[in-house]
Structures are given as C-alpha cells and as structure tokens.
C-alpha cells in the first residue's frame, strides 16, 4: 500500500474476525488457535476454529520461519498433527527454494551466447 492510497483500503472486515490464542512448548514451536468472532467479539459458531503451526529451522543463513495449517478440531489433535505438518511445510519450502535457485541460475546472461535478451557488443 502506498501513501497515496486512501485509508479506506485498510478497513478491517468485521465478518472475518478471529480471536488469537497462542500455545507453545518453548522448544519446538507454537500453535495458534483462531476462534471466529463477530464484530462484538462474541464467538461466531457458524465458522470453524482454525489451527496454525509455527516453527523455525536453522540454516547457514540464519533461522527460517515455517508456518502451516493444522487440520484439527481441537488443541490435542493439533499437537498430534504438528510434526507431520511441519515436515510437509519444510519439504514445500525446500522445493520452493530449489525452484527459485533454478530460475535465478537460468536468468544469468553470459556474453557471447545467443538466446539471452541482453546483447553485449
């Protein structure tokens, strides 16, 4: 958003509000429980509670955060599903990083080779 855009673009959607609660073991990660609420803050029973997992892995470049959904109906189920969901998020992230590296390496322009968009005399 630029400073020229009207403030009305930053309006929150009162029909999509959630109360956040965070649970952590202070070792591996955390789980957010997002409870749907109405514009007055009362629980909205027409929408489902959401669970999101968060952890991080250490890389040579530093800590890399991972965030992922946990398909669960309660906190116990979310805790049980945390390891598999974190592993899937890690695998997905590694695939995305490999794809980004592949795209970056294919965009290198080498002088004297045809096919590139930039021509060096």
ChimeraX commands (.cxc) that place a marker at each C-alpha (Angstrom):
marker #1 position 0.00,0.00,0.00 radius 0.5
marker #1 position 1.37,3.39,-0.92 radius 0.5
marker #1 position 0.89,6.59,1.00 radius 0.5
marker #1 position -1.30,7.86,-1.88 radius 0.5
marker #1 position -3.94,5.14,-1.41 radius 0.5
marker #1 position -6.95,6.12,0.68 radius 0.5
marker #1 position -7.17,4.94,4.28 radius 0.5
marker #1 position -10.44,3.15,3.49 radius 0.5
marker #1 position -8.33,0.40,1.85 radius 0.5
marker #1 position -7.14,-0.53,5.34 radius 0.5
marker #1 position -10.63,-1.22,6.67 radius 0.5
marker #1 position -10.92,-4.48,8.62 radius 0.5
marker #1 position -13.63,-6.95,7.61 radius 0.5
marker #1 position -15.85,-7.35,10.70 radius 0.5
marker #1 position -17.32,-10.56,9.24 radius 0.5
marker #1 position -13.88,-12.24,9.20 radius 0.5
marker #1 position -12.60,-11.55,12.71 radius 0.5
marker #1 position -10.76,-14.14,14.82 radius 0.5
marker #1 position -9.55,-14.19,18.41 radius 0.5
marker #1 position -5.96,-15.46,18.55 radius 0.5
marker #1 position -4.58,-17.67,21.29 radius 0.5
marker #1 position -1.01,-18.94,21.20 radius 0.5
marker #1 position 0.20,-22.18,22.79 radius 0.5
marker #1 position 3.90,-23.03,22.93 radius 0.5
marker #1 position 6.19,-25.62,24.45 radius 0.5
marker #1 position 9.01,-23.03,24.26 radius 0.5
marker #1 position 11.19,-25.62,22.48 radius 0.5
marker #1 position 9.84,-26.69,19.11 radius 0.5
marker #1 position 7.24,-24.14,18.12 radius 0.5
marker #1 position 3.81,-22.74,18.69 radius 0.5
marker #1 position 0.21,-23.34,17.73 radius 0.5
marker #1 position -2.24,-20.53,17.13 radius 0.5
marker #1 position -5.89,-21.22,17.77 radius 0.5
marker #1 position -8.03,-18.80,15.79 radius 0.5
marker #1 position -11.56,-18.68,17.14 radius 0.5
marker #1 position -14.04,-16.89,14.86 radius 0.5
marker #1 position -15.84,-13.97,16.48 radius 0.5
marker #1 position -18.42,-11.44,15.38 radius 0.5
marker #1 position -17.97,-7.68,15.35 radius 0.5
marker #1 position -18.79,-7.53,19.07 radius 0.5
marker #1 position -16.20,-10.18,19.98 radius 0.5
marker #1 position -18.72,-12.97,20.68 radius 0.5
marker #1 position -17.86,-16.44,19.36 radius 0.5
marker #1 position -19.23,-16.98,15.84 radius 0.5
marker #1 position -20.41,-20.61,15.82 radius 0.5
marker #1 position -21.16,-20.54,12.08 radius 0.5
marker #1 position -17.42,-20.68,11.26 radius 0.5
marker #1 position -14.83,-23.26,12.26 radius 0.5
marker #1 position -11.93,-22.76,14.63 radius 0.5
marker #1 position -8.60,-22.74,12.79 radius 0.5
marker #1 position -5.22,-24.02,14.00 radius 0.5
marker #1 position -1.90,-22.77,12.62 radius 0.5
marker #1 position 1.52,-24.17,13.46 radius 0.5
marker #1 position 4.74,-22.18,13.54 radius 0.5
marker #1 position 8.33,-23.27,13.99 radius 0.5
marker #1 position 11.72,-22.43,12.59 radius 0.5
marker #1 position 14.70,-24.30,11.25 radius 0.5
marker #1 position 18.31,-23.21,11.47 radius 0.5
marker #1 position 20.12,-22.69,8.18 radius 0.5
marker #1 position 23.59,-21.35,7.39 radius 0.5
marker #1 position 21.89,-18.02,6.65 radius 0.5
marker #1 position 20.06,-17.99,10.00 radius 0.5
marker #1 position 16.68,-19.05,11.31 radius 0.5
marker #1 position 14.00,-19.68,8.68 radius 0.5
marker #1 position 10.38,-19.49,9.90 radius 0.5
marker #1 position 7.83,-22.10,8.83 radius 0.5
marker #1 position 4.08,-21.56,9.10 radius 0.5
marker #1 position 1.46,-24.17,8.26 radius 0.5
marker #1 position -2.18,-25.05,8.76 radius 0.5
marker #1 position -3.10,-27.84,11.14 radius 0.5
marker #1 position -6.28,-29.65,10.08 radius 0.5
marker #1 position -7.67,-30.22,13.56 radius 0.5
marker #1 position -10.84,-29.78,15.56 radius 0.5
marker #1 position -9.18,-29.31,18.95 radius 0.5
marker #1 position -5.82,-28.44,20.50 radius 0.5
marker #1 position -4.86,-32.05,21.30 radius 0.5
marker #1 position -5.39,-33.05,17.68 radius 0.5
marker #1 position -3.39,-30.01,16.50 radius 0.5
marker #1 position -0.49,-31.02,18.77 radius 0.5
marker #1 position -0.57,-34.57,17.40 radius 0.5
marker #1 position -0.56,-33.33,13.79 radius 0.5
marker #1 position 2.18,-30.74,14.35 radius 0.5
marker #1 position 5.23,-32.93,13.44 radius 0.5
marker #1 position 3.86,-34.21,10.11 radius 0.5
marker #1 position 2.55,-30.77,9.10 radius 0.5
marker #1 position 5.89,-29.15,9.99 radius 0.5
marker #1 position 7.73,-31.74,7.90 radius 0.5
marker #1 position 5.44,-31.09,4.92 radius 0.5
marker #1 position 5.96,-27.33,5.29 radius 0.5
marker #1 position 9.72,-27.86,5.36 radius 0.5
marker #1 position 9.64,-30.04,2.24 radius 0.5
marker #1 position 7.43,-27.50,0.43 radius 0.5
marker #1 position 9.77,-24.67,1.43 radius 0.5
marker #1 position 12.85,-26.58,0.24 radius 0.5
marker #1 position 11.17,-27.26,-3.12 radius 0.5
marker #1 position 10.31,-23.57,-3.47 radius 0.5
marker #1 position 13.89,-22.58,-2.66 radius 0.5
marker #1 position 15.24,-25.04,-5.24 radius 0.5
marker #1 position 12.85,-23.63,-7.84 radius 0.5
marker #1 position 13.95,-20.08,-7.01 radius 0.5
marker #1 position 17.61,-21.13,-7.39 radius 0.5
marker #1 position 16.84,-22.82,-10.70 radius 0.5
marker #1 position 15.06,-19.72,-12.00 radius 0.5
marker #1 position 17.87,-17.46,-10.81 radius 0.5
marker #1 position 20.55,-19.60,-12.46 radius 0.5
marker #1 position 18.65,-19.76,-15.75 radius 0.5
marker #1 position 18.42,-15.97,-15.89 radius 0.5
marker #1 position 22.20,-15.47,-15.90 radius 0.5
marker #1 position 23.32,-13.76,-19.09 radius 0.5
marker #1 position 26.66,-14.93,-20.47 radius 0.5
marker #1 position 28.37,-12.68,-23.03 radius 0.5
marker #1 position 28.68,-14.22,-26.48 radius 0.5
marker #1 position 25.91,-16.79,-26.04 radius 0.5
marker #1 position 22.75,-16.47,-28.06 radius 0.5
marker #1 position 19.30,-16.73,-26.60 radius 0.5
marker #1 position 19.68,-14.04,-23.97 radius 0.5
marker #1 position 17.68,-10.86,-24.13 radius 0.5
marker #1 position 20.67,-8.66,-23.43 radius 0.5
marker #1 position 23.25,-8.42,-26.19 radius 0.5
marker #1 position 26.73,-7.32,-25.25 radius 0.5
marker #1 position 28.82,-6.00,-28.18 radius 0.5
marker link #1:1,2 radius 0.2
marker link #1:2,3 radius 0.2
marker link #1:3,4 radius 0.2
marker link #1:4,5 radius 0.2
marker link #1:5,6 radius 0.2
marker link #1:6,7 radius 0.2
marker link #1:7,8 radius 0.2
marker link #1:8,9 radius 0.2
marker link #1:9,10 radius 0.2
marker link #1:10,11 radius 0.2
marker link #1:11,12 radius 0.2
marker link #1:12,13 radius 0.2
marker link #1:13,14 radius 0.2
marker link #1:14,15 radius 0.2
marker link #1:15,16 radius 0.2
marker link #1:16,17 radius 0.2
marker link #1:17,18 radius 0.2
marker link #1:18,19 radius 0.2
marker link #1:19,20 radius 0.2
marker link #1:20,21 radius 0.2
marker link #1:21,22 radius 0.2
marker link #1:22,23 radius 0.2
marker link #1:23,24 radius 0.2
marker link #1:24,25 radius 0.2
marker link #1:25,26 radius 0.2
marker link #1:26,27 radius 0.2
marker link #1:27,28 radius 0.2
marker link #1:28,29 radius 0.2
marker link #1:29,30 radius 0.2
marker link #1:30,31 radius 0.2
marker link #1:31,32 radius 0.2
marker link #1:32,33 radius 0.2
marker link #1:33,34 radius 0.2
marker link #1:34,35 radius 0.2
marker link #1:35,36 radius 0.2
marker link #1:36,37 radius 0.2
marker link #1:37,38 radius 0.2
marker link #1:38,39 radius 0.2
marker link #1:39,40 radius 0.2
marker link #1:40,41 radius 0.2
marker link #1:41,42 radius 0.2
marker link #1:42,43 radius 0.2
marker link #1:43,44 radius 0.2
marker link #1:44,45 radius 0.2
marker link #1:45,46 radius 0.2
marker link #1:46,47 radius 0.2
marker link #1:47,48 radius 0.2
marker link #1:48,49 radius 0.2
marker link #1:49,50 radius 0.2
marker link #1:50,51 radius 0.2
marker link #1:51,52 radius 0.2
marker link #1:52,53 radius 0.2
marker link #1:53,54 radius 0.2
marker link #1:54,55 radius 0.2
marker link #1:55,56 radius 0.2
marker link #1:56,57 radius 0.2
marker link #1:57,58 radius 0.2
marker link #1:58,59 radius 0.2
marker link #1:59,60 radius 0.2
marker link #1:60,61 radius 0.2
marker link #1:61,62 radius 0.2
marker link #1:62,63 radius 0.2
marker link #1:63,64 radius 0.2
marker link #1:64,65 radius 0.2
marker link #1:65,66 radius 0.2
marker link #1:66,67 radius 0.2
marker link #1:67,68 radius 0.2
marker link #1:68,69 radius 0.2
marker link #1:69,70 radius 0.2
marker link #1:70,71 radius 0.2
marker link #1:71,72 radius 0.2
marker link #1:72,73 radius 0.2
marker link #1:73,74 radius 0.2
marker link #1:74,75 radius 0.2
marker link #1:75,76 radius 0.2
marker link #1:76,77 radius 0.2
marker link #1:77,78 radius 0.2
marker link #1:78,79 radius 0.2
marker link #1:79,80 radius 0.2
marker link #1:80,81 radius 0.2
marker link #1:81,82 radius 0.2
marker link #1:82,83 radius 0.2
marker link #1:83,84 radius 0.2
marker link #1:84,85 radius 0.2
marker link #1:85,86 radius 0.2
marker link #1:86,87 radius 0.2
marker link #1:87,88 radius 0.2
marker link #1:88,89 radius 0.2
marker link #1:89,90 radius 0.2
marker link #1:90,91 radius 0.2
marker link #1:91,92 radius 0.2
marker link #1:92,93 radius 0.2
marker link #1:93,94 radius 0.2
marker link #1:94,95 radius 0.2
marker link #1:95,96 radius 0.2
marker link #1:96,97 radius 0.2
marker link #1:97,98 radius 0.2
marker link #1:98,99 radius 0.2
marker link #1:99,100 radius 0.2
marker link #1:100,101 radius 0.2
marker link #1:101,102 radius 0.2
marker link #1:102,103 radius 0.2
marker link #1:103,104 radius 0.2
marker link #1:104,105 radius 0.2
marker link #1:105,106 radius 0.2
marker link #1:106,107 radius 0.2
marker link #1:107,108 radius 0.2
marker link #1:108,109 radius 0.2
marker link #1:109,110 radius 0.2
marker link #1:110,111 radius 0.2
marker link #1:111,112 radius 0.2
marker link #1:112,113 radius 0.2
marker link #1:113,114 radius 0.2
marker link #1:114,115 radius 0.2
marker link #1:115,116 radius 0.2
marker link #1:116,117 radius 0.2
marker link #1:117,118 radius 0.2
marker link #1:118,119 radius 0.2
marker link #1:119,120 radius 0.2
marker link #1:120,121 radius 0.2
view
